[in-house]
Amino acid sequence: MLSYLEFRFFTQERTMNVNKIKIWIFRVIVPVLMIFFLVGCRGAREQNGVVELTFWHAWGGYEGKALERLVDEFNQTHPHIRVKPSYFLIGDKLLAAIAGGVPPDIATVWEWMLVSMGESGCFLPLEDRMREAGFTKEAYLPGIWEYGVFGEHHWGVPTTLNCMAIYYNKTLARQAGLDPEHPPTTIKELEHWAETLNVFDNAGRIKRIGFVPSIAIIWFWNFGGRIYDPATRTMTFDQPGNIRALEWMNKMYQRVGLDNWRRFQAGFGAYQSPQNPFFTGKLALKEDGQWLIMFIKQFAPELDYGIFAYPDAVKGGAGYTSVSGSFWVIPVGTRHPEEAWEFLRWLISPEQSARFAAALYNIPPLRATLERPEFKKIVDEKFQFFINQLLEGRARFYPPLPITQILVEKLNQRVEMVFANRITPEKALKTLDKELQSELNRSLKFLGIK
């Protein structure tokens, strides 16, 4: 089973593992078809001295409308450029457009796509433009300058950020005799809360779950493990800390029974609705991102809830969390890269970034944006909790690799196998380590990276 964050990874349009062979294939088959397929979606054109730029973005609904309002403002204040936004589920279409020589001028890509496509030559490197415009390491929140960077190039700039923590229902905690103003700070306390808040019927079926962990990599970090060594370019899933973390996660699931949990989970209501299982009391504690604050205000305004940090099993106290998001890129093949950068530079500046992040209930990546009134208006004590995790340097990200998508998929497969008692945590991670190292070596060879 996937956490909501991991679910978000895989409900986007599935993107292939980009490599030079696929680039070559698309260069052979696609160009003629693209003439018909991409009518109206072509890249930059110049008409009457006005450069027209095509912008493929990945936000629909209210998020897309917020972004397109910014695009309209840019067009009104930059009469020499006209940006034409289009909503796309970015994936094979973007690769095909680049290979066919008719790319958009600016596009959104998910974090697990950035390195593989960038190192394959799909995007323009942006680090020089970023530095010249003042977007330096010091301008970003801790660790974010390195976010999405595998080698020497920044193939994209982060859009907005998401951060994770553990939510808990204060009313349920109080009813169970727990102190709702003092949530767990250690693994032992978290186990106690989970056990106390579990509720089963007379047949042993779950009526309420106290807590089950869902995002493996965060627990790996908090048990002292790491999954990749960038200095040697080696996978390190078989570290003792990772094994201990997966053993603990498995113990938590075995307490409630995997089949029992799956049956219970099948009755969950829609995430963005009043039937969200956390809103209805089916889940007393759960891992989730800062965007849930907005959904609670919308769908469960009377919910009495709190938030606490992942406990560090090694040092005690507040532990590590994850940061995730997407990137804006300038594809190779745009005929007007300077105008594309002019728009992108405007879009990621503090004022515009503040408004976009506020509309999405996301965290902006630039320090200066945090102080903008357009963003501060949405920041309450709970939202500030997530921001503080970033400011304190406790947020980490999946290693930016050419195989990140494969890594997440295979990790979740192994975790499922462990929970189903089909393999031990130690064997699962040792075999995963070897398999992913082979995948990484193969990918680096394809990309010509030594």
C-alpha positions in Angstrom: 0.0 0.0 0.0 1.1 3.5 -0.8 1.1 6.6 1.3 -0.7 9.6 -0.2 2.7 11.1 -1.2 3.7 7.9 -2.9 0.3 7.6 -4.5 0.8 11.1 -6.0 4.0 9.8 -7.6 2.1 7.1 -9.5 -1.2 8.7 -10.3 0.5 11.2 -12.6 0.9 9.9 -16.2 3.5 7.2 -16.0 6.7 8.2 -17.6 9.3 5.9 -19.2 12.9 5.5 -18.1 14.4 8.1 -20.5 17.6 7.1 -22.2 19.4 7.8 -25.4 17.9 4.8 -27.2 14.4 6.1 -26.7 15.5 9.6 -27.8 16.8 8.1 -31.0 13.6 6.0 -31.5 11.4 9.1 -31.2 13.6 11.0 -33.6 12.9 8.4 -36.2 9.2 7.8 -35.8 7.7 10.9 -34.3 8.6 14.0 -36.4 6.0 13.6 -39.1 3.2 12.6 -36.7 4.0 15.5 -34.4 3.2 18.0 -37.2 -0.4 16.9 -36.9 -0.5 16.0 -33.2 0.9 19.3 -31.9 -1.0 21.8 -34.1 -1.7 24.7 -31.8 0.9 23.4 -29.3 4.1 24.4 -31.1 6.9 26.3 -29.5 7.9 29.9 -29.8 6.8 31.9 -32.8 7.3 35.5 -33.6 4.4 37.6 -34.9 4.5 41.4 -35.4 7.5 41.6 -33.2 5.8 39.6 -30.3 7.4 36.3 -29.3 4.8 33.6 -28.6 5.9 31.0 -26.1 4.1 27.7 -25.4 4.0 26.7 -21.7 2.9 23.2 -20.8 2.0 22.9 -17.1 0.7 20.1 -15.0 -1.9 21.8 -12.8 -5.6 21.5 -13.4 -8.6 22.8 -11.4 -8.1 25.7 -9.0 -4.3 25.3 -9.1 -4.2 25.7 -12.9 -6.5 28.7 -12.7 -4.1 30.3 -10.2 -1.1 29.7 -12.5 -2.9 31.0 -15.6 -3.9 34.2 -13.8 -0.1 34.8 -13.3 0.5 34.1 -17.0 -2.2 36.6 -17.9 -0.5 39.2 -15.7 2.9 38.5 -17.3 1.4 38.9 -20.8 -0.1 42.3 -19.8 3.2 43.6 -18.3 5.5 42.2 -21.0 4.0 43.2 -24.4 6.9 41.8 -26.4 6.2 38.3 -25.2 2.9 36.3 -25.2 2.9 33.1 -23.2 0.2 30.5 -24.2 -0.4 28.1 -21.3 -1.8 24.6 -21.8 -2.6 21.9 -19.2 -0.8 18.5 -20.0 -0.2 15.4 -18.0 3.5 15.6 -18.7 5.2 12.4 -19.7 5.7 10.7 -23.1 4.1 13.7 -24.8 6.9 16.0 -23.7 9.7 13.6 -24.7 8.0 13.1 -28.1 7.7 16.8 -28.6 11.4 17.4 -27.8 12.5 14.5 -30.0 10.2 15.7 -32.8 11.8 19.2 -32.8 8.5 20.9 -31.7 8.9 21.3 -27.9 7.0 23.7 -25.7 9.2 26.6 -24.6 8.6 26.0 -20.8 7.2 22.9 -19.2 6.6 21.2 -15.8 8.2 17.9 -15.0 8.0 15.8 -11.9 11.1 15.4 -9.7 11.6 11.7 -10.8 11.7 12.8 -14.4 14.1 15.7 -14.1 17.5 13.9 -14.0 16.8 11.2 -16.5 15.5 13.6 -19.1 18.0 16.4 -18.3 21.0 14.1 -18.5 19.7 12.8 -21.8 19.9 16.2 -23.3 16.2 17.2 -23.1 16.5 20.4 -21.2 18.7 23.5 -21.2 21.0 23.8 -18.1 19.9 26.8 -16.0 22.5 27.2 -13.3 24.3 30.2 -15.0 21.0 32.0 -15.6 19.9 31.3 -12.0 23.1 32.7 -10.5 23.0 35.8 -12.7 19.4 36.5 -11.6 20.3 36.1 -8.0 18.9 32.7 -7.5 21.9 31.3 -5.5 22.3 28.6 -3.0 21.9 31.1 -0.2 18.6 32.4 -1.7 17.0 29.0 -1.3 15.7 27.2 1.8 18.3 24.8 3.3 19.1 21.9 0.9 16.9 23.1 -1.9 19.8 24.3 -4.1 20.9 20.7 -4.4 17.3 19.4 -4.9 17.0 17.7 -8.3 20.8 18.0 -9.0 22.6 14.8 -10.0 25.8 16.1 -11.6 26.9 19.7 -12.3 23.8 21.0 -14.0 20.5 22.4 -12.7 18.1 21.1 -15.4 15.1 22.8 -13.8 14.0 25.2 -11.0 11.7 24.0 -8.3 8.1 25.2 -8.5 6.8 24.8 -5.0 7.6 22.3 -2.2 5.7 19.8 -0.1 6.7 18.6 3.3 5.5 15.7 5.5 4.6 15.3 9.2 2.2 13.2 11.3 -1.3 14.5 11.9 -3.3 13.3 14.9 -6.9 13.6 16.1 -6.9 15.4 19.5 -10.5 14.4 20.3 -9.8 10.7 19.9 -6.5 11.0 21.8 -8.4 12.6 24.7 -11.1 10.0 24.7 -8.5 7.3 24.8 -6.8 8.8 27.9 -3.9 10.2 26.1 -2.6 13.8 26.5 -3.5 15.6 23.2 -1.2 18.5 24.0 1.9 16.1 24.3 2.0 14.0 21.2 4.7 11.3 20.7 8.3 12.3 20.5 9.9 8.8 20.5 9.3 5.6 18.6 8.2 3.9 21.9 5.6 6.6 22.6 4.4 6.4 19.0 3.9 2.7 19.4 1.9 3.3 22.6 -0.4 5.8 21.0 -0.9 3.5 18.0 -1.8 0.5 20.3 -4.0 2.6 22.5 -6.0 4.1 19.6 -6.5 0.9 17.7 -10.2 -0.3 17.9 -11.4 -3.7 16.7 -14.9 -5.3 16.8 -15.7 -8.6 18.4 -14.7 -10.4 15.2 -11.3 -8.8 15.2 -12.1 -6.5 12.3 -10.6 -3.0 12.4 -13.0 -0.1 13.3 -10.2 2.4 13.8 -6.5 2.4 13.3 -4.2 4.2 15.7 -1.2 4.4 13.3 0.6 2.5 10.7 3.7 3.9 9.0 3.6 4.4 5.2 6.6 6.3 3.8 9.5 3.9 4.0 12.3 6.3 3.1 11.4 8.7 5.9 11.6 5.9 8.4 14.9 4.7 6.9 16.3 8.2 7.6 15.0 8.3 11.1 16.5 4.9 12.0 19.9 6.1 10.9 19.9 4.7 7.4 20.6 6.1 3.9 19.8 4.7 0.5 22.4 6.2 -1.7 26.0 7.4 -1.5 26.6 10.2 -4.0 30.4 10.2 -3.5 30.7 6.6 -4.8 27.5 6.5 -6.8 26.4 3.3 -5.0 23.1 2.2 -3.5 23.1 1.6 0.2 19.7 0.0 0.9 21.3 -2.8 2.8 22.4 -0.5 5.7 21.5 -1.7 9.2 19.4 1.4 9.9 17.2 0.7 6.9 16.7 -2.9 7.9 15.8 -1.9 11.4 13.3 0.6 10.1 11.6 -1.9 7.8 11.5 -4.5 10.6 9.7 -1.9 12.8 7.3 -0.9 10.0 6.5 -4.6 9.5 5.9 -5.1 13.2 3.3 -2.3 13.2 1.4 -3.8 10.3 1.5 -7.3 11.8 -0.1 -6.0 14.9 -3.3 -5.2 12.9 -2.9 -7.8 10.1 -2.2 -6.8 6.5 -5.4 -8.4 5.1 -7.4 -6.8 7.9 -5.8 -3.5 7.1 -6.5 -3.9 3.3 -10.2 -4.7 4.0 -10.5 -1.6 6.2 -8.7 0.6 3.7 -11.1 -0.5 1.0 -13.9 1.4 2.8 -12.0 4.8 2.9 -13.8 7.8 1.4 -12.3 10.1 -1.2 -9.2 12.0 0.0 -10.5 15.5 -1.0 -13.9 15.1 0.6 -15.6 15.0 4.0 -15.2 11.2 3.9 -11.4 11.4 4.1 -10.7 8.6 6.7 -8.8 11.0 8.9 -11.7 13.4 8.9 -14.2 10.7 9.8 -12.1 9.2 12.6 -11.1 6.0 10.9 -7.5 7.0 11.2 -6.4 8.5 14.5 -2.9 9.4 13.2 -1.5 9.6 9.7 1.4 10.8 7.7 0.5 13.7 5.3 1.7 16.9 3.8 0.9 20.6 4.6 -1.7 20.7 1.9 -4.0 18.7 4.2 -4.4 21.8 6.3 -6.4 23.5 3.5 -8.5 20.3 3.0 -9.3 20.2 6.7 -10.5 23.9 6.5 -12.6 23.0 3.5 -14.1 19.6 4.4 -13.7 19.2 8.2 -13.5 22.7 9.8 -14.6 21.4 13.2 -11.8 18.8 13.4 -9.6 19.2 16.5 -6.2 18.1 15.4 -2.5 18.5 15.9 0.7 17.9 14.1 4.0 16.4 15.3 7.4 15.6 13.8 8.6 12.2 12.8 10.5 10.8 15.8 14.2 10.1 15.4 14.9 6.5 16.6 18.6 7.1 16.9 19.0 10.5 18.5 15.5 11.0 20.0 13.4 14.1 19.5 12.4 15.6 16.1 13.6 13.7 13.2 13.8 13.9 9.4 11.0 14.5 7.0 10.8 14.5 3.2 10.5 17.3 0.7 9.0 16.8 -2.7 7.7 18.8 -5.7 8.1 19.5 -9.4 10.3 21.6 -11.6 10.0 24.1 -14.4 12.3 23.4 -17.3 13.2 25.0 -20.7 13.3 22.1 -23.2 16.0 21.9 -25.8 14.8 23.1 -29.2 13.1 26.3 -28.1 13.8 29.0 -30.6 13.6 31.8 -28.0 15.5 30.6 -24.9 16.1 34.1 -23.6 12.4 35.0 -23.7 11.6 31.6 -22.1 14.0 32.4 -19.3 12.6 35.9 -19.0 9.1 34.5 -18.3 10.5 31.7 -16.0 12.6 34.2 -14.0 9.5 36.4 -13.5 7.4 33.4 -12.5 9.9 32.1 -9.8 10.6 35.6 -8.3 9.4 36.1 -4.7 6.2 38.0 -5.5 4.9 35.6 -8.1 6.2 32.5 -6.2 4.4 33.7 -3.1 1.0 34.0 -4.8 1.4 30.6 -6.5 2.5 28.8 -3.3 -0.4 30.4 -1.4 -2.9 29.3 -3.9 -1.6 25.7 -3.8 -1.0 25.7 0.0 2.6 24.7 -0.8 5.9 26.0 0.5 7.9 28.4 -1.7 11.5 27.4 -2.3 13.0 30.9 -1.9 13.7 32.4 1.6 12.6 35.8 0.5 9.2 34.5 -0.5 8.4 33.4 3.0 8.2 37.1 4.0 6.0 38.2 1.2 2.5 39.3 2.5 0.9 37.3 -0.4 2.2 34.1 1.2 2.2 35.0 4.9 -1.6 35.5 4.8 -2.1 31.7 4.7 0.6 30.9 7.3 -0.8 29.9 10.7 0.9 28.0 13.5 0.3 24.6 11.8 1.5 25.7 8.4 4.6 27.3 10.1 5.4 23.9 11.6 6.1 22.5 8.1 8.1 25.5 7.1 10.2 25.2 10.2 11.1 21.6 9.3 12.7 23.0 6.1 14.3 26.0 7.9 15.8 23.7 10.4 17.4 21.5 7.7 15.3 18.4 8.6 13.8 17.9 5.2 15.4 15.5 2.8 14.5 14.3 -0.7 14.7 11.2 -2.8 18.2 11.0 -4.3 18.1 12.7 -7.7 19.0 9.9 -9.9 18.3 8.8 -13.5 16.4 5.8 -12.0 14.4 7.6 -9.3 11.0 6.4 -10.6 12.3 2.8 -10.8 13.7 3.2 -7.3 10.4 4.3 -5.7 8.4 1.6 -7.6 10.7 -1.3 -6.6 11.0 -0.1 -3.0 7.3 -0.1 -2.6 7.1 -3.6 -4.2 9.7 -4.9 -1.7 7.9 -3.2 1.3 4.6 -4.9 0.2 6.4 -8.2 0.0 7.7 -7.8 3.5 4.3 -6.8 4.9 2.8 -9.9 3.2 5.5 -12.1 5.0 6.8 -13.2 1.6 10.4 -12.0 2.4 12.4 -10.8 5.4 13.3 -7.1 5.6 17.0 -7.9 5.4 16.7 -10.0 2.3 14.3 -7.6 0.7 16.7 -4.7 1.1 19.8 -6.6 0.2 18.3 -7.9 -3.1 16.8 -4.4 -3.8 20.3 -2.9 -3.3 21.9 -5.1 -5.9 19.0 -4.8 -8.4 19.0 -1.0 -8.2 22.8 -0.8 -8.5 22.6 -2.7 -11.7 19.8 -0.4 -13.0 21.9 2.6 -12.0 25.1 1.3 -13.7 23.1 0.5 -16.8 21.5 4.0 -16.9 24.8 5.8 -16.4 26.3 3.8 -19.2 23.4 4.7 -21.5 23.8 8.4 -20.6 27.6 8.3 -21.0 28.2 9.3 -17.4 31.4 8.0 -15.8 
